[in-house]
C-alpha cells in the first residue's frame, strides 16, 4: 500500500522553502507514495500548481493562527502517514496539532539558523525562539539543510542529535548557455529577498568602487526596496544597477551573468547558489551557513570571511577576469545535489521511520 505524504506550506510564493517542497512533491516515487501539497494560502502562487500526480489541497485559511481546526479535520480524515513541515510558525502548529490527532511521522525541515533569525527579527521572532525546543519534542526527525543548522539545533536548543539529519536542497539540471567572458562588459547578479540579512545595501558600496564596465542586476522584492533605490541614486549607480523584481526563470537569468554574489549575513542553505552553479556561473559569497558545503575556492567561486568587504571586492574582480570550466561546475553540482539523489535521501528517511515512535 502506498504511504500517504503531506508537504505543508503556508503558500507557494517565491521562497526557497516553497521551491524545495514544490520540487520534492513532484519527484517522489509515486508508485510508493501518495503525495499531497497542502497550502494554507493559495493566492498569488509564484510556482506552477499544475503538478502531475500531486494532489493540491487548498485550506484557504491564509494564516497559521486560523488554520488549526481545518487542518485538524483534514488530517483526521486523510490520515497521512507522514507530514513534512517547514518554517517555525507552521512547524509549531503541526507540533501542537499532533497532540490531538495521530500523525505517525512528523518531520520538520529547518531552513535557517534559528538564533540568527531571532537576532535579525523583532519581538515575535524572539518570543518564538523560546518555543523551538518545545516544538521539537513532538517532531520525529528534523531535516537540516546544512551542517551548521544541525549544530545550531543540537547546541543552541539542546535538541537530541538522533533527531537531526542533514539533507541538502535539490537542484534541477539545465542546459542554458553561459555568458561568454568579455573585457568590455562584466555582469553581476544578486538574487534574493530585499531584506537586511541579504546584505544588498552594503554591497552597493562595493559596486560603487568597481570599474564602470561592471553592472549589477538585482532580482527580488522585499521591505528594503525603497532604501536600495535611494542608495543606488545616492551613489550615482542608476545606469549600472537595475532592480528586476520577481523573475520566474532564475537559472536562465543567472546564466547571462559573469558572477553571482551572495553578500548575505545569514542563510540556511542558499538555493540561489545551487541555481547559479547549475548554470555554470561562479559565486562569490560571505561564509554563511551552507556555503562551505557548496563552494570550493578557485573551482566554482570564492568564500569570503564575514565583513571582509575588501576581499569580497577583490574576489569579484578576480572572478570576472578568470576562466571557469562551466561544464565541470555544472557536473559537480548535479552529482552532489541532483534532484534524484536528494529525493532518494528523503524517501529513504521515510522508509526508515517505521521504527520511530513519536513522543
C-alpha positions in Angstrom: 0.0 0.0 0.0 1.2 3.5 -0.8 2.3 5.7 2.0 0.3 9.0 2.1 2.6 12.0 2.5 1.7 15.6 3.1 4.0 18.6 2.3 2.8 21.5 4.4 3.3 25.1 3.2 1.9 28.5 4.1 1.9 29.4 0.4 3.7 28.9 -2.9 5.3 32.3 -3.0 8.8 32.9 -4.4 10.8 31.4 -1.5 13.5 28.8 -1.0 11.4 26.5 1.2 8.5 26.7 -1.1 10.7 25.8 -4.1 12.2 22.8 -2.2 8.8 21.3 -1.3 7.5 22.1 -4.8 10.3 20.1 -6.3 10.2 17.2 -3.8 6.5 16.7 -4.2 6.9 16.3 -8.0 9.8 13.9 -7.8 8.8 11.5 -5.1 8.3 7.9 -6.3 4.5 7.8 -7.0 4.5 4.0 -7.1 5.4 4.0 -3.4 4.0 7.4 -2.1 0.7 9.2 -2.5 1.8 12.9 -2.3 -0.2 16.0 -1.4 0.9 19.6 -1.3 -1.2 21.4 1.4 -1.4 25.2 1.2 -2.8 27.5 3.8 -2.9 30.4 1.3 -3.4 29.6 -2.4 -3.3 33.2 -3.6 -0.5 34.7 -5.7 1.3 31.4 -6.4 4.8 32.0 -7.8 5.3 28.3 -8.7 3.0 26.4 -11.0 0.2 24.5 -9.4 -0.2 22.2 -12.4 1.6 19.3 -10.9 1.4 15.8 -12.3 0.4 13.1 -9.8 0.5 15.6 -6.9 -2.8 16.4 -5.1 -3.1 20.1 -4.2 -5.1 20.7 -1.0 -6.2 24.4 -0.6 -7.2 25.1 3.0 -7.7 28.8 2.2 -7.1 29.7 5.9 -4.5 32.3 4.9 -2.8 32.5 8.3 -1.3 29.8 10.5 -3.2 31.2 13.5 -6.6 30.4 11.8 -5.6 27.0 10.4 -5.8 24.7 13.4 -9.4 23.5 13.1 -9.3 22.9 9.3 -6.0 21.2 9.4 -7.2 19.0 12.3 -10.2 17.9 10.3 -8.1 17.3 7.2 -5.5 15.1 9.0 -8.2 13.2 10.9 -10.0 12.5 7.6 -7.0 11.8 5.3 -4.8 10.1 7.9 -1.4 10.8 6.3 1.5 8.5 7.2 3.9 11.4 7.2 3.7 15.2 7.3 6.6 17.4 6.3 6.6 20.9 7.6 8.9 23.9 7.1 9.2 27.2 8.8 8.9 27.9 12.6 5.2 29.0 12.6 3.8 26.1 10.6 6.1 23.5 12.3 4.9 24.8 15.7 1.3 24.5 14.5 1.8 20.8 13.4 3.6 20.1 16.6 0.6 21.3 18.6 -1.8 19.6 16.3 0.0 16.2 16.9 -1.2 16.3 20.5 -4.8 16.0 19.3 -4.6 13.9 16.2 -2.4 11.0 15.2 0.5 11.8 12.9 2.7 8.7 12.7 5.7 10.5 11.3 6.1 14.3 11.7 9.2 15.7 10.0 10.2 19.4 10.4 12.6 21.0 7.9 14.8 23.8 9.2 15.7 26.3 6.5 17.6 28.8 8.6 19.8 29.2 11.6 17.1 29.9 14.2 19.2 32.0 16.5 20.4 34.3 13.6 16.8 34.9 12.5 15.9 35.7 16.2 18.7 38.4 16.3 17.6 39.9 13.0 13.9 39.7 13.8 11.5 41.5 16.1 9.7 40.7 19.3 7.6 37.9 17.6 10.8 36.1 16.5 12.4 36.4 19.9 9.2 35.0 21.5 9.1 32.1 19.1 12.7 31.3 19.9 11.6 30.1 23.3 9.2 27.6 21.8 11.7 25.9 19.4 12.8 23.1 21.9 9.2 22.5 23.0 8.1 22.2 19.3 10.8 19.6 18.7 9.5 17.4 21.5 6.7 16.4 19.1 8.9 16.1 16.0 10.2 12.7 14.9 13.0 14.0 12.7 14.4 17.4 11.8 15.8 17.7 8.3 18.6 20.3 8.4 19.7 21.9 5.2 23.3 22.3 6.3 25.8 21.0 8.9 25.6 24.5 10.6 21.9 24.2 11.1 22.3 20.7 12.7 25.0 22.1 15.0 22.7 25.1 15.9 19.7 22.9 16.8 21.8 20.5 18.9 23.8 23.1 20.8 21.7 26.3 20.9 18.4 24.4 21.5 19.7 21.2 23.0 17.7 19.0 20.6 18.7 15.3 20.6 21.2 14.7 17.8 19.4 11.4 17.0 16.5 13.5 15.8 18.7 15.6 13.4 19.6 14.6 9.8 21.3 16.7 7.2 19.8 16.6 3.7 20.8 19.3 1.3 18.4 21.1 -1.0 17.9 19.7 -4.5 18.9 21.3 -7.8 17.3 20.8 -11.2 19.6 20.3 -14.2 19.5 22.9 -17.0 21.1 23.4 -20.4 21.3 27.2 -20.5 24.3 28.6 -22.4 26.5 30.6 -20.1 27.6 34.2 -21.0 30.9 34.5 -22.9 33.6 36.3 -21.0 34.0 39.8 -22.2 36.5 42.5 -21.4 34.1 45.2 -22.3 31.1 44.2 -20.1 31.1 42.5 -16.7 27.6 41.5 -15.4 27.0 40.8 -11.7 23.7 39.4 -10.3 22.1 39.2 -6.8 19.0 37.1 -6.3 17.1 37.2 -3.1 14.6 39.0 -0.9 15.3 42.6 -0.4 15.8 42.3 3.3 18.5 43.2 5.8 20.0 39.7 6.1 20.8 39.6 2.4 23.4 42.3 2.7 22.4 44.1 -0.5 22.8 47.7 0.8 26.4 47.3 2.0 27.3 45.6 -1.3 26.3 48.7 -3.2 29.3 50.4 -1.7 31.5 47.7 -3.3 29.6 48.2 -6.5 30.4 51.9 -6.5 34.2 51.1 -6.4 34.1 48.6 -9.2 35.1 49.7 -12.7 32.5 51.5 -14.8 32.1 48.5 -17.2 30.7 46.4 -14.3 26.9 46.3 -14.0 24.6 44.8 -11.4 21.1 43.2 -11.7 19.1 42.6 -8.5 16.2 40.1 -8.8 13.7 40.0 -5.9 11.3 42.1 -3.9 11.2 43.0 -0.2 10.9 45.6 2.5 14.2 47.3 1.7 13.3 48.1 -1.9 13.0 51.9 -1.3 16.2 52.1 0.7 18.0 50.2 -2.0 16.7 52.5 -4.7 17.7 55.6 -2.6 21.2 54.3 -2.2 21.6 53.5 -5.9 20.7 57.1 -6.7 22.9 58.5 -3.9 25.9 56.6 -5.2 25.2 57.6 -8.8 24.7 54.0 -9.9 21.4 54.3 -11.7 23.0 53.5 -15.0 24.8 50.4 -13.7 22.4 48.9 -11.2 18.9 47.6 -12.0 16.1 46.2 -9.9 14.3 43.5 -11.8 11.6 42.5 -9.3 10.4 38.9 -9.2 11.8 36.7 -12.0 10.4 33.3 -12.9 13.4 31.6 -14.7 16.1 32.4 -12.3 18.7 29.9 -13.6 18.3 31.2 -17.1 18.7 34.8 -15.9 21.8 33.9 -13.9 23.4 32.2 -16.9 23.5 35.6 -18.6 25.9 37.0 -16.0 29.6 36.6 -15.1 29.2 36.1 -11.4 26.5 35.7 -8.7 27.3 37.5 -5.5 25.8 36.5 -2.1 26.6 39.2 0.4 24.2 37.8 3.0 24.9 37.9 6.7 22.6 34.9 7.4 21.4 31.9 5.3 20.4 28.4 5.7 21.5 26.6 2.5 21.1 29.2 -0.2 19.1 27.8 -3.2 20.3 30.6 -5.4 23.9 29.4 -5.2 22.7 25.9 -6.3 20.9 27.6 -9.2 23.9 29.6 -10.2 26.2 26.6 -10.1 23.7 24.6 -12.1 24.0 27.3 -14.8 27.8 27.1 -14.6 28.1 30.6 -13.1 30.7 31.0 -10.3 29.7 32.6 -6.9 31.4 35.0 -4.5 29.8 34.7 -1.0 30.4 35.5 2.6 30.9 32.5 4.8 27.3 31.8 6.0 25.5 28.6 6.7 25.8 26.0 3.9 28.4 27.9 1.9 31.3 25.6 2.8 29.2 22.7 1.5 28.6 24.4 -1.8 31.6 26.4 -2.8 35.2 25.3 -3.5 37.7 28.2 -3.8 39.0 28.6 -7.4 36.8 25.8 -8.6 33.3 27.3 -8.6 33.8 30.6 -6.7 35.2 32.1 -3.6 34.3 32.1 0.1 34.9 35.3 2.0 35.1 35.8 5.7 32.1 37.9 7.1 32.5 41.7 6.9 35.7 41.5 4.8 34.4 43.8 2.1 37.9 44.4 0.7 38.4 40.7 -0.1 34.9 40.5 -1.4 35.6 43.3 -3.9 38.9 41.7 -5.0 37.2 38.3 -5.4 34.5 39.8 -7.6 37.2 41.4 -9.8 39.2 38.1 -9.9 36.1 36.0 -10.7 35.2 38.2 -13.7 38.7 38.0 -15.2 39.3 34.3 -14.6 38.4 31.4 -17.0 35.9 29.0 -15.4 35.2 25.5 -16.6 31.4 25.9 -16.6 30.6 22.3 -17.7 32.7 21.0 -14.8 30.9 23.3 -12.4 27.5 22.0 -13.7 28.5 18.4 -13.5 29.8 18.8 -9.9 26.7 20.4 -8.5 24.4 17.9 -10.2 26.4 15.0 -8.9 26.3 16.3 -5.3 22.9 17.9 -5.2 20.9 16.5 -8.1 17.2 16.1 -7.6 17.2 12.3 -7.9 19.9 11.9 -5.2 18.2 14.3 -2.7 14.7 12.9 -3.3 16.1 9.4 -2.7 17.5 10.6 0.7 14.1 11.9 1.7 12.4 8.7 0.6 14.9 6.5 2.5 14.4 8.7 5.5 10.6 7.9 5.4 11.2 4.2 4.8 13.5 4.1 7.9 10.9 5.8 10.2 8.9 2.6 10.7 10.9 2.0 13.9 10.5 5.5 15.2 8.0 6.3 17.9 6.7 9.8 18.4 6.8 11.4 21.9 
